[in-house]
Amino acid sequence: MIFDTHAHYDDERFDEDREELLLSLKDKGIGTVVNVGASVASTKKTFEIVKEHDFMYGAVGIHPEDVERLDESHMEWLKSLAADEKIVAIGEIGLDYYYDEPERDVQKKWFARQLDLAYELDMPIIIHSRDAAQDTLDIMKAEKAGEIGGVIHCFSYGTEMAREYLNMGFYLGIGGVVTFNNGRKLKEVVEYMPLDRIVLETDCPYLSPVPNRGKRNSSLNLPYVAEAISQIKGISPEEVIKITNQNARNLYRL
Ligand code: NI
């Protein structure tokens, strides 16, 4: 069965058919889904959704684009949610310099603070890092993220950076981009990295793989991602699904 390590089924784009879609996943070979919080509101909704579905787990955390109005009371709140058995990781957290805000210092502060939280709770982390490779790595090293462990979600850097994270013991999340014609850099990373560190992810509703690129994504598209990885690695899609499922269980300690 396929393990989707990163989904956002709380997103409003699933409002009209969320339950129907979630209930259809098992029959289509999707065994487990981790829904990932990104803001205060989406973390709240993530918690509600995963409590209702046996095959779902959740991650709680605040994405770099949403850290502007955080304060310490939010950290206490995340901590209380993380105590629930259905919550398996802290995330998604990190740095995103694609837009000019929030200010980099504010992003760095809350990234480091949430790494502290994960360390304190002994929970794996889900890292979001865009256009911020060196700062992400520097903060993670300073905060001993290698002792926490986790996944670099939607990995978007090259093999040099991949090596750094693999050496720290991290998994790399591979999704729809690996099927894109312009996804050569990611294909090189997949070729370079060992199979036992790959996990599948959708980041749905975003990043639908070819042939559904541009449409709303869901876990149902993951066979296309497994197929693309299988071609690069020269093994069957079934093996990719089996190995990445085990990797995901190790990652989230299930
Ligand atoms: Ni995400």
Residues whose N, C-alpha, C, O or C-beta is under 5 A from the ligand:
A	BS01	NI	D203
